[in-house]
C-alpha cells in the first residue's frame, strides 16, 4: 500500500510537467513587431562563417538595413563575439556587412565580446547612453526571449523581428521555447 503523502508530493510535479508539455506543444510564440522602430537598433548576433554572416545572421542584418533605409533609425549596434581561435567576431562581421551595403560607419557600433543573448544585451547597453530606447532585431523565434531579457535588464526595448527561413529546424524552435520556459521559471542568472 502506497502512503498518501507520496501521491500528494508527485501531484505538483505532474502539474508542472503537464503545463510544460502544453507550452512546448503550442505553436511558436510571437511578439508583435513595432510599427515605428526606435532611433537605435540592436541586432542580436548569430553565427558568422569565415567573415561572412550565416544565412540567419544575414536575414537579421538585411532586416536592420531595411529599417534603416526606411528612415528614423540613426544608429545600429551589432552584437556578438567570436569562438576561440576565430579571427572574426559576429559584431565586426555585421558592421562590415552593413557598411558594404551603404550604412555609414559613424552610424554603426560593434559589440564583440558576447556569446549569449544576455551578454549581447548587457555588453551593448554599455555602448549606449543610459536609458536609450532600442528596437531589438532578431528572428521571430528568438524575439520573445530576447525581449523578456532586455526588459528584465531594465532596457526600454521593443522588437522588429526578421521572418524565419522556410524549413527552420524544429530543434532551433524547441530550443528557443525551452530557453524561454527556463527563463520564466528561474529568471536571469547574472
C-alpha positions in Angstrom: 0.0 0.0 0.0 1.3 3.4 -1.0 1.5 6.2 1.5 -0.9 9.0 0.8 1.8 11.7 1.2 3.8 10.4 -1.8 0.9 10.9 -4.1 0.5 14.5 -2.9 4.2 15.1 -3.4 4.0 13.9 -7.0 0.9 15.9 -7.9 2.7 19.3 -8.2 5.4 17.8 -10.3 2.8 16.2 -12.6 1.0 19.5 -13.0 4.3 21.4 -13.8 5.2 18.6 -16.3 1.8 18.8 -18.0 1.9 22.6 -18.2 5.5 22.5 -19.7 4.4 19.9 -22.2 1.4 22.0 -23.2 3.7 25.1 -23.6 6.1 23.2 -25.8 3.2 21.8 -28.0 1.8 25.3 -28.7 2.6 27.0 -32.0 5.6 29.3 -31.9 5.2 32.3 -29.7 5.4 35.7 -31.5 5.9 39.2 -30.3 4.3 41.8 -32.4 6.7 43.9 -34.4 6.8 47.6 -33.5 5.2 49.8 -36.2 7.9 52.5 -35.7 11.4 51.4 -34.6 13.4 53.4 -32.1 16.3 55.5 -33.4 18.7 52.8 -32.2 18.6 49.2 -33.4 20.2 46.4 -31.6 21.0 43.5 -33.9 21.5 40.3 -31.9 24.3 38.2 -33.1 24.1 34.9 -34.9 26.8 32.7 -36.5 29.3 34.0 -38.9 31.4 31.8 -41.2 35.0 33.0 -42.0 34.0 36.6 -42.0 30.6 36.2 -43.7 27.2 36.3 -42.0 25.4 33.0 -41.7 22.0 32.9 -43.5 20.2 33.5 -40.2 22.5 36.4 -39.3 22.2 37.9 -42.8 18.4 37.9 -42.5 18.7 39.9 -39.3 21.2 42.3 -40.9 19.1 42.7 -44.0 16.0 43.4 -41.8 18.0 46.1 -39.9 19.2 47.6 -43.2 15.6 47.8 -44.4 14.5 49.6 -41.2 17.5 51.9 -41.5 16.7 52.8 -45.1 13.0 53.4 -44.2 14.2 56.4 -42.1 14.2 57.3 -38.5 16.9 54.9 -37.4 20.1 56.8 -36.6 22.3 54.1 -35.0 22.7 50.3 -35.3 24.6 48.3 -32.7 25.5 44.8 -33.9 26.4 42.3 -31.2 28.3 39.0 -31.0 31.8 37.8 -30.1 33.9 35.0 -31.5 34.7 31.4 -30.9 38.1 30.6 -29.6 40.7 30.8 -32.4 38.3 32.5 -34.8 39.7 35.8 -36.2 36.2 37.2 -36.8 33.5 38.5 -34.4 29.8 38.5 -35.2 29.6 42.2 -34.3 32.5 43.0 -36.6 31.2 40.9 -39.5 27.8 42.5 -39.1 29.1 46.1 -39.1 31.3 45.3 -42.1 28.3 43.9 -43.9 26.1 46.9 -43.2 28.9 49.3 -44.2 29.2 47.5 -47.6 25.5 47.9 -48.0 25.6 51.7 -47.6 25.3 52.4 -43.8 27.9 55.0 -42.8 30.4 53.7 -40.3 29.6 56.6 -38.0 26.1 55.1 -37.6 27.4 51.7 -36.5 28.8 50.2 -33.4 30.0 46.6 -32.8 29.8 44.8 -29.5 32.4 42.0 -29.9 32.7 40.1 -26.6 29.4 38.4 -26.1 28.5 34.7 -26.7 24.9 34.6 -25.3 21.8 36.7 -25.7 22.1 38.1 -22.1 25.7 39.0 -22.8 24.6 40.7 -26.1 22.2 42.9 -24.2 24.4 43.6 -21.2 27.5 44.5 -23.4 25.5 46.5 -25.9 23.9 48.5 -23.1 27.4 49.8 -22.1 27.8 51.2 -25.6 24.6 53.3 -25.3 23.7 56.4 -23.3 21.7 55.4 -20.2 18.0 54.9 -21.0 18.4 54.8 -24.7 15.3 53.1 -26.2 16.2 50.3 -28.6 14.5 48.1 -31.1 15.8 44.6 -31.0 16.4 42.9 -34.4 16.4 39.2 -34.2 14.3 36.4 -35.7 10.7 35.6 -34.8 11.6 32.5 -32.7 14.2 34.3 -30.6 12.2 37.6 -30.2 10.0 36.6 -27.2 13.0 35.6 -25.1 15.2 38.4 -26.2 12.6 41.0 -25.4 11.9 39.4 -22.0 15.6 39.5 -21.1 16.0 43.1 -22.3 13.1 44.3 -20.2 14.3 42.3 -17.2 17.6 44.2 -17.5 15.6 47.5 -17.4 16.0 48.3 -21.1 13.4 50.4 -22.9 13.0 47.9 -25.7 10.7 46.7 -28.4 11.2 44.3 -31.3 11.2 44.2 -35.1 11.8 40.5 -35.9 13.1 39.2 -39.2 11.0 36.3 -40.6 12.2 32.7 -40.1 13.6 30.9 -43.1 11.4 28.3 -44.7 12.4 25.0 -43.2 13.8 26.4 -40.0 14.8 23.4 -37.9 12.4 22.2 -35.3 15.3 21.7 -33.0 16.0 25.5 -33.0 12.3 26.3 -32.4 12.2 23.9 -29.5 15.4 25.2 -28.0 14.0 28.7 -28.0 10.8 27.6 -26.3 12.8 25.7 -23.7 15.1 28.7 -23.1 12.1 30.9 -22.7 10.5 28.4 -20.3 13.7 28.2 -18.3 13.9 32.0 -18.1 10.3 32.1 -16.9 11.0 29.6 -14.2 14.4 30.7 -12.9 14.9 34.2 -14.2 18.2 35.8 -15.2 21.3 34.4 -13.6 23.9 37.2 -13.6 
